[in-house]
Amino acid sequence: MAYSGYENLRILVVDDFDNFRMTVAKILMEHGVQVVDSAVSANEALKYCRERAYDLILCDYNLGRGQNGQQILEQLRSEKILRSHCLFILVSAESSKSIVMAAYDSEPDAYVTKPITAKSLLQRVDRLLLQRDELIDLNKAIENGALIEAIELCQQKIAAASRYTAQCQKLLGQLYLETEQYGLAERVYTDALEVRALDWAKVGLAKVKRLQGDLNTSSQWLGEIIAANPLCMQAYDELATTSQAQGDTERVQDVLQQAVQISPMALLRQQNLAKTADENNDLSVAANAWRRTVRLSENSCYDELSSHMSFLRASAALFKEHSDQAKDLSRDALKVADALGTRFELDAQEKVQMKLLESQVQNGLGNDVRARELMADAEVLIEKQDMQLSLEAELDRVQAKFAAGDDAQANVLLQTLTKDSKGDEEALQKIDRLLEEPVSDVNRQRVAQINKEGIGLYNDNRFKESIACFQQAKRLFPNHIGVHLNLVQALVAEMREFGVQSEPMDLTLDVIKKIEKQITATHPQFQRFRQLHEMVRRLG
């Protein structure tokens, strides 16, 4: 069925190639369109969109330097410029899986690959415009926040067996979820699935279960959806949310790592992975995810100073565990540090943090002179402005002192921070990462629980599972000597049982080396350390 109202449309075509813009404009005008504007860049396209209301935007993905088509769409949504009646079609000559997946993640109304013929373009536009006009009142109600009216309109169209019944069911399910009518949402998704196996309805049902508090069922169903369709990105995102609600941040990270392998150019998902890996203290995953986040955020409305700072912080921290990886990442980290002042407007405290973080990276690279200069500059700024640093900045300062080998001053700062944060559980949890033993109630309980579980597995001779448990504890609490010793004991037991292998022995020696740098002869666990060290020596 052809659309009959082309003469009333205002259309914008965005492409940096003249031939494409002229060809598409000609096709549309021959079909009755009276107004076809054209833009050669993202800036020009955004300027037009801020000044005029369009019915349809046809935008190329690759626009040369500056924002790409997907980022234009994100910007329009961020500024709330894209009204409900405006359709956005992303056009691209790119057919690589990563670009296509990223495009679908941003949810344009359609994704069209070049070359485009007049027939194929008009067929796609016809279908979109017919659907738009059929659902225009419904979408306007949603846009205006009139959710009860939108629900009634959905119900009417479904009852009338509209050709867009499935789309209305999808919208109705979302509206019921937004208005917390979970039972009605469940009925909508169930009705849709009786007609056809639709991923959005399956994910909707799993979301209903999560919101009703049945997290295990939600998790199970989402796992089944992903197994049946590994490209269903909504299922990964919902499973990450469900796992977060279960308090299982390890699972959240695992799910997000799977998702970014499939769709590596989805900025917000990369950022979510980076934050989760930070929370899990998985330095390698965090640093790499922050690097990808920073790269993807160039020209994006989601570009944030905190992501750049986090990349520097994770890169610096990685030197403690994986120096080769850290050296590779540090090249990009230093480029990020150099560009921060021009990319963002930094206040005085942010300038201090930048210098402290870059100082840590330079220390990791062995550039002691440059590291000391940066540290001195930061201290001068702090003293000159009598600056009251945020907790995050104070922790960066402590880490910079440790990186410079000034352990005594670092420990004084750390003790002061711990004392000043007494009663502030959130602050204490952040400080815990730098302490030998956690002081926050949450982390004391957490380390006790993980240790108990690991020791139980060890006593049952389930050494591999015990090792995995203590490795998680070691990552979360990297300075906890008791956890490190438990890990060594489990590794020794496994090698005694199954023979010495290079991988567990290398891990054991790394942990021993870490403990040696930290433990003193007066430490209550020093004798245990000596005994385990001797056991390892005999195994070697």
Secondary structure in CASP SS format (residue, H / E / C, confidence):
PFRMAT SS
TARGET T0000
AUTHOR 0000-0000-0000
METHOD secondary structure of the structure
MODEL  1
M C 1.00
A C 1.00
Y C 1.00
S C 1.00
G C 1.00
Y H 1.00
E H 1.00
N H 1.00
L C 1.00
R E 1.00
I E 1.00
L E 1.00
V E 1.00
V E 1.00
D C 1.00
D C 1.00
F C 1.00
D H 1.00
N H 1.00
F H 1.00
R H 1.00
M H 1.00
T H 1.00
V H 1.00
A H 1.00
K H 1.00
I H 1.00
L H 1.00
M H 1.00
E H 1.00
H C 1.00
G C 1.00
V C 1.00
Q C 1.00
V E 1.00
V E 1.00
D E 1.00
S E 1.00
A E 1.00
V C 1.00
S C 1.00
A H 1.00
N H 1.00
E H 1.00
A H 1.00
L H 1.00
K H 1.00
Y H 1.00
C H 1.00
R H 1.00
E H 1.00
R C 1.00
A C 1.00
Y C 1.00
D C 1.00
L E 1.00
I E 1.00
L E 1.00
C E 1.00
D E 1.00
Y C 1.00
N C 1.00
L C 1.00
G C 1.00
R C 1.00
G C 1.00
Q C 1.00
N C 1.00
G H 1.00
Q H 1.00
Q H 1.00
I H 1.00
L H 1.00
E H 1.00
Q H 1.00
L H 1.00
R H 1.00
S H 1.00
E C 1.00
K C 1.00
I C 1.00
L C 1.00
R C 1.00
S C 1.00
H C 1.00
C C 1.00
L E 1.00
F E 1.00
I E 1.00
L E 1.00
V E 1.00
S E 1.00
A C 1.00
E C 1.00
S C 1.00
S C 1.00
K H 1.00
S H 1.00
I H 1.00
V H 1.00
M H 1.00
A H 1.00
A H 1.00
Y H 1.00
D H 1.00
S C 1.00
E C 1.00
P C 1.00
D C 1.00
A E 1.00
Y E 1.00
V E 1.00
T E 1.00
K C 1.00
P C 1.00
I C 1.00
T C 1.00
A H 1.00
K H 1.00
S H 1.00
L H 1.00
L H 1.00
Q H 1.00
R H 1.00
V H 1.00
D H 1.00
R H 1.00
L H 1.00
L H 1.00
L H 1.00
Q H 1.00
R H 1.00
D H 1.00
E H 1.00
L C 1.00
I H 1.00
D H 1.00
L H 1.00
N H 1.00
K H 1.00
A H 1.00
I H 1.00
E H 1.00
N C 1.00
G C 1.00
A C 1.00
L H 1.00
I H 1.00
E H 1.00
A H 1.00
I H 1.00
E H 1.00
L H 1.00
C H 1.00
Q H 1.00
Q H 1.00
K H 1.00
I H 1.00
A H 1.00
A C 1.00
A C 1.00
S C 1.00
R C 1.00
Y C 1.00
T H 1.00
A H 1.00
Q H 1.00
C H 1.00
Q H 1.00
K H 1.00
L H 1.00
L H 1.00
G H 1.00
Q H 1.00
L H 1.00
Y H 1.00
L H 1.00
E H 1.00
T C 1.00
E C 1.00
Q C 1.00
Y H 1.00
G H 1.00
L H 1.00
A H 1.00
E H 1.00
R H 1.00
V H 1.00
Y H 1.00
T H 1.00
D H 1.00
A H 1.00
L H 1.00
E H 1.00
V H 1.00
R C 1.00
A C 1.00
L C 1.00
D H 1.00
W H 1.00
A H 1.00
K H 1.00
V H 1.00
G H 1.00
L H 1.00
A H 1.00
K H 1.00
V H 1.00
K H 1.00
R H 1.00
L H 1.00
Q C 1.00
G C 1.00
D C 1.00
L H 1.00
N H 1.00
T H 1.00
S H 1.00
S H 1.00
Q H 1.00
W H 1.00
L H 1.00
G H 1.00
E H 1.00
I H 1.00
I H 1.00
A H 1.00
A H 1.00
N C 1.00
P C 1.00
L C 1.00
C C 1.00
M H 1.00
Q H 1.00
A H 1.00
Y H 1.00
D H 1.00
E H 1.00
L H 1.00
A H 1.00
T H 1.00
T H 1.00
S H 1.00
Q H 1.00
A H 1.00
Q C 1.00
G C 1.00
D C 1.00
T H 1.00
E H 1.00
R H 1.00
V H 1.00
Q H 1.00
D H 1.00
V H 1.00
L H 1.00
Q H 1.00
Q H 1.00
A H 1.00
V H 1.00
Q H 1.00
I H 1.00
S C 1.00
P C 1.00
M C 1.00
A C 1.00
L H 1.00
L H 1.00
R H 1.00
Q H 1.00
Q H 1.00
N H 1.00
L H 1.00
A H 1.00
K H 1.00
T H 1.00
A H 1.00
D H 1.00
E H 1.00
N C 1.00
N C 1.00
D C 1.00
L H 1.00
S H 1.00
V H 1.00
A H 1.00
A H 1.00
N H 1.00
A H 1.00
W H 1.00
R H 1.00
R H 1.00
T H 1.00
V H 1.00
R H 1.00
L H 1.00
S C 1.00
E C 1.00
N C 1.00
S C 1.00
C C 1.00
Y C 1.00
D C 1.00
E C 1.00
L H 1.00
S H 1.00
S H 1.00
H H 1.00
M H 1.00
S H 1.00
F H 1.00
L H 1.00
R H 1.00
A H 1.00
S H 1.00
A H 1.00
A H 1.00
L H 1.00
F C 1.00
K C 1.00
E C 1.00
H C 1.00
S H 1.00
D H 1.00
Q H 1.00
A H 1.00
K H 1.00
D H 1.00
L H 1.00
S H 1.00
R H 1.00
D H 1.00
A H 1.00
L H 1.00
K H 1.00
V H 1.00
A H 1.00
D H 1.00
A H 1.00
L H 1.00
G H 1.00
T H 1.00
R H 1.00
F C 1.00
E C 1.00
L C 1.00
D C 1.00
A H 1.00
Q H 1.00
E H 1.00
K H 1.00
V H 1.00
Q H 1.00
M H 1.00
K H 1.00
L H 1.00
L H 1.00
E H 1.00
S H 1.00
Q H 1.00
V H 1.00
Q H 1.00
N H 1.00
G H 1.00
L C 1.00
G C 1.00
N C 1.00
D H 1.00
V H 1.00
R H 1.00
A H 1.00
R H 1.00
E H 1.00
L H 1.00
M H 1.00
A H 1.00
D H 1.00
A H 1.00
E H 1.00
V H 1.00
L H 1.00
I H 1.00
E H 1.00
K H 1.00
Q C 1.00
D C 1.00
M C 1.00
Q C 1.00
L C 1.00
S C 1.00
L H 1.00
E H 1.00
A H 1.00
E H 1.00
L H 1.00
D H 1.00
R H 1.00
V H 1.00
Q H 1.00
A H 1.00
K H 1.00
F H 1.00
A H 1.00
A C 1.00
G C 1.00
D C 1.00
D H 1.00
A H 1.00
Q H 1.00
A H 1.00
N H 1.00
V H 1.00
L H 1.00
L H 1.00
Q H 1.00
T H 1.00
L H 1.00
T H 1.00
K H 1.00
D H 1.00
S C 1.00
K C 1.00
G C 1.00
D C 1.00
E H 1.00
E H 1.00
A H 1.00
L H 1.00
Q H 1.00
K H 1.00
I H 1.00
D H 1.00
R C 1.00
L C 1.00
L C 1.00
E C 1.00
E C 1.00
P C 1.00
V C 1.00
S C 1.00
D H 1.00
V H 1.00
N H 1.00
R H 1.00
Q H 1.00
R H 1.00
V H 1.00
A H 1.00
Q H 1.00
I H 1.00
N H 1.00
K H 1.00
E H 1.00
G H 1.00
I H 1.00
G H 1.00
L H 1.00
Y H 1.00
N H 1.00
D C 1.00
N C 1.00
R C 1.00
F H 1.00
K H 1.00
E H 1.00
S H 1.00
I H 1.00
A H 1.00
C H 1.00
F H 1.00
Q H 1.00
Q H 1.00
A H 1.00
K H 1.00
R H 1.00
L H 1.00
F C 1.00
P C 1.00
N C 1.00
H C 1.00
I H 1.00
G H 1.00
V H 1.00
H H 1.00
L H 1.00
N H 1.00
L H 1.00
V H 1.00
Q H 1.00
A H 1.00
L H 1.00
V H 1.00
A H 1.00
E H 1.00
M H 1.00
R H 1.00
E H 1.00
F H 1.00
G C 1.00
V C 1.00
Q C 1.00
S H 1.00
E H 1.00
P H 1.00
M H 1.00
D H 1.00
L H 1.00
T H 1.00
L H 1.00
D H 1.00
V H 1.00
I H 1.00
K H 1.00
K H 1.00
I H 1.00
E H 1.00
K H 1.00
Q H 1.00
I C 1.00
T C 1.00
A C 1.00
T C 1.00
H C 1.00
P C 1.00
Q C 1.00
F H 1.00
Q H 1.00
R H 1.00
F H 1.00
R H 1.00
Q H 1.00
L H 1.00
H H 1.00
E H 1.00
M H 1.00
V H 1.00
R H 1.00
R H 1.00
L H 1.00
G C 1.00
END
